[in-house]
Amino acid sequence: MDTFVALPPLPPQFKSIQHHLRTAQEHDKRDPVVAYYCRLYAMQTGMKIDSKTPECRKFLLKLMDQLEALKKHLCDNEAVTQEIVGSAHLENYALKMFLYADNEDRAGRFHKNMIKSFYTASLLIDVITVFGELTEENVKHRKYARWKATYIHNCLKNGETPQAGPVGIDEDDALEEQDDAGAASLPSQPPAPWPATYDPSSAPGGSVGVRIPPGAHAPANTPAEVPHSAGVTSNTLQPSPQPLPAIDPALFSTVCQGDIRLTPEDFERAQKYCKYAGSALQYEDVGTAVQNLQKALQLLTTGRE
């Protein structure tokens, strides 16, 4: 949108949300829904930080004006009017940006756009908290993405070659944002490996069955094709195919027992799983769609997840 009221200078108290606001600006034309929720997150977080200091109050009022204008512009968009749809939209968008960076990383192609994609994915997972508490998988994705952005940035800055693929972070590492890199400041060499049980592609909604062309989910300034490193073929961009999740045959024959009482919350969770499945299919992510549909069917037929 070109009719936004300009924001006043960012108060120092709001430094922690500056990158979320920048991400909102970058997505005003690319994906207004993402831009809307980035501003909503910034507003909610800013209110918690300081809503009384004159400069902070003035900034928040102008930000609120932007939110209202964008909400009016998107009044017919279900991703804004329905929380479940909005949550699925944002989570899928963050996941696709994460997978783009993860695929580039696994292929050994380290560049600024990949670093930015990792970091932006972590910011968008922050934004998902406007819908409630993050899942354990999203918490892991956020920490991994933010650490990867930092680690690769520092390696390239120091003229070192980053280690490709899943590497670990120390649970006690402090994440301090760098304004110039848009990432955190951590040692350029990877510490102890991430627990063997974690692989970004193995979490629900991971890269199973997802095929992402170069540049498809990178930042707006990413070229359509990313230059290949020496000796790296285009085939290395994609993770090796993995089998789709097995479907429990018992789910198809299970019928609701008479003593099962589904609560309104049960129906809402089942609807959310179906929405997630629908969003996954938009990206041809069959694995994630099957997983979510199974969860919905399990809940509706047994009353348990």
Beta strands, then each sheet from edge to edge (+ up, - down):
strand 1: 177-178
strand 2: 183-184
sheet 1: 1+ 2-
end
